[in-house]
Amino acid sequence: MHAKLYEEGTLLREAAGGSESAFTELFHYYKDKLYSFLLRLTESPEMAEDVIQDIFLKLWKSRAGLTGIDNFGSYIFRMAQNQCLTHFKRVARETLILAELQREATVPDTENTEALRAMQQKLEAVVAQLPPQQRLIYTLSREQGLKHEEIARRLAISPSTVKNHMIQALSSIRKELAPYARTGAFVTCFIALIEAFEK
């Protein structure tokens, strides 16, 4: 049974008290509406799903305050919008970081050769573990040299969706390669990643 307007207050009180079943009712009632809303904003199914998970994780962690929300529907959609803004700000930061790495890039000397080889192997392993759509888009960009618009046409998706997938892929790669961040090999490898991102 889905949450009805007249019983939403009851569900919020029960969820605030730690009731997982009440919280699950709220989740199932709002998830599809949130997904449609977020899909329009992001044009990325994966990102929409991620934002929904983030929203409900935050709500559960702060569930004691659920009873203080007057209009839960409006509140949760504002949360969704704010989460999207946070994501896009993070995207902007990622872009600036990659651009800065490109400006500071230097050709690795022989001391970095082994580090570069090890990191390239790590990169291949990370790419292999990416979600299928991200991996496909990254591969089409890096290995086949296709631009975002060309990938979008081939996969029948929008260029912005291609870009979102590339951003998420690069973010995952950057996190996994963090141990190499102080080496010249790290910078060299990221030159290639930047080139893929900018297509």
C-alpha positions in Angstrom: 0.0 0.0 0.0 1.4 3.4 -1.0 1.5 6.4 1.2 -1.7 8.5 1.0 -1.8 12.2 1.7 -3.9 11.7 4.9 -1.5 9.2 6.3 1.8 10.8 5.3 2.1 12.5 8.6 1.7 9.2 10.4 4.4 7.6 8.2 6.8 10.5 8.9 6.3 10.2 12.7 6.8 6.4 12.5 9.9 6.8 10.3 11.2 9.5 12.7 10.9 6.9 15.4 13.0 4.4 13.4 10.4 2.5 11.5 12.0 1.1 8.4 8.7 0.0 7.0 7.2 3.5 7.2 10.3 4.9 5.6 10.1 2.3 2.8 6.5 3.4 2.2 7.6 7.0 1.7 10.4 5.9 -0.5 8.2 3.9 -2.8 5.6 6.6 -3.0 8.1 9.3 -4.1 10.8 7.5 -5.9 9.2 7.4 -9.4 8.1 11.0 -9.2 11.6 12.0 -8.1 13.1 9.9 -10.9 11.0 11.7 -13.6 11.9 15.1 -12.2 15.6 14.3 -11.9 15.8 12.7 -15.3 14.5 16.0 -16.9 17.2 17.9 -15.0 20.1 15.6 -15.6 19.3 13.7 -18.7 21.1 10.8 -17.1 19.3 7.8 -15.7 22.3 6.7 -13.6 22.7 10.2 -12.1 18.9 10.4 -11.3 19.2 7.1 -9.5 22.3 8.2 -7.6 20.6 11.4 -6.5 17.6 9.5 -5.2 19.8 7.2 -3.2 21.7 10.2 -1.7 18.4 11.9 -0.8 16.9 9.0 1.0 20.2 8.2 2.7 20.3 11.7 4.1 16.7 11.6 5.1 17.2 8.3 7.0 20.3 9.6 8.7 18.4 12.7 9.9 15.1 10.9 10.4 14.5 12.3 13.8 13.7 15.6 12.2 11.1 14.2 9.8 8.2 15.3 12.0 9.3 18.9 11.7 8.7 18.9 7.9 5.3 20.6 7.1 5.1 19.7 3.4 7.3 16.6 2.8 6.5 16.6 -1.0 7.8 20.1 -1.5 10.7 19.4 0.9 11.9 16.3 -0.9 11.8 18.0 -4.4 13.8 20.9 -3.1 16.3 18.4 -1.8 16.5 16.8 -5.3 17.0 20.2 -6.9 19.8 21.1 -4.4 21.5 17.7 -4.9 21.6 18.4 -8.7 23.1 21.8 -8.1 25.7 20.2 -5.8 26.5 17.6 -8.5 26.9 20.2 -11.3 29.2 22.3 -9.0 31.3 19.1 -8.4 31.4 18.7 -12.2 32.7 22.2 -12.6 35.4 21.5 -10.0 36.4 18.3 -11.8 36.7 20.2 -15.0 38.9 22.8 -13.4 41.1 20.2 -11.8 41.6 18.4 -15.1 42.4 21.7 -16.9 44.9 22.6 -14.2 46.6 19.2 -14.5 46.9 19.7 -18.2 48.5 23.1 -17.8 51.1 21.7 -15.3 51.8 18.5 -17.2 55.4 17.6 -18.0 56.9 14.7 -20.0 57.9 11.9 -17.5 61.6 11.1 -17.1 63.0 7.6 -17.0 62.4 7.5 -13.2 58.7 7.7 -13.9 58.6 5.0 -16.5 57.7 2.1 -14.1 55.2 4.3 -12.2 53.6 5.2 -15.5 53.4 1.5 -16.6 51.9 0.5 -13.2 49.3 3.3 -13.4 48.3 2.5 -16.9 47.7 -1.1 -15.8 45.6 0.3 -12.9 43.7 2.5 -15.3 42.8 -0.4 -17.5 41.6 -2.3 -14.5 39.5 0.7 -13.3 38.0 1.2 -16.8 37.1 -2.5 -16.9 35.1 -2.1 -13.7 33.1 0.9 -14.9 29.3 0.5 -15.4 28.7 -0.8 -18.9 27.4 2.5 -20.4 30.2 4.5 -18.9 32.8 2.0 -20.1 31.3 2.0 -23.6 31.3 5.8 -23.9 34.8 6.1 -22.4 36.1 3.4 -24.9 34.4 5.1 -27.9 36.0 8.3 -26.9 39.5 7.2 -25.9 40.1 4.2 -28.2 38.0 5.1 -31.3 38.6 8.9 -31.0 34.9 9.8 -31.3 33.6 13.2 -30.2 30.7 13.5 -27.8 28.3 14.3 -30.6 29.4 11.3 -32.6 29.0 9.0 -29.6 25.5 10.5 -28.9 24.4 9.8 -32.5 25.8 6.2 -32.4 24.1 5.4 -29.1 20.9 7.4 -29.7 21.4 9.5 -26.6 21.9 13.2 -26.0 25.4 14.8 -26.0 24.8 16.0 -22.5 24.2 12.4 -21.4 27.5 11.4 -23.1 29.3 14.2 -21.2 27.7 13.1 -17.9 28.9 9.6 -18.4 32.4 10.8 -19.2 32.4 13.0 -16.1 31.4 10.2 -13.9 33.9 7.8 -15.5 36.7 10.4 -15.0 35.7 11.0 -11.5 35.9 7.3 -10.7 39.2 7.0 -12.4 40.7 10.0 -10.6 39.6 8.5 -7.2 41.2 5.1 -8.0 44.4 6.7 -9.2 44.8 9.0 -6.2 47.8 7.0 -4.8 49.7 8.2 -7.9 48.8 11.8 -7.5 52.3 13.0 -6.6 54.0 11.4 -9.5 54.8 12.7 -13.0 53.1 9.6 -14.3 49.8 10.7 -12.8 49.9 14.0 -14.6 50.9 12.4 -17.9 48.1 9.9 -17.7 45.6 12.6 -17.0 46.6 14.5 -20.1 45.0 11.6 -22.1 41.9 11.7 -19.8 41.5 15.4 -20.4 41.7 15.0 -24.1 38.9 12.4 -23.9 36.8 14.7 -21.7 37.2 17.7 -24.0 36.1 16.0 -27.2 
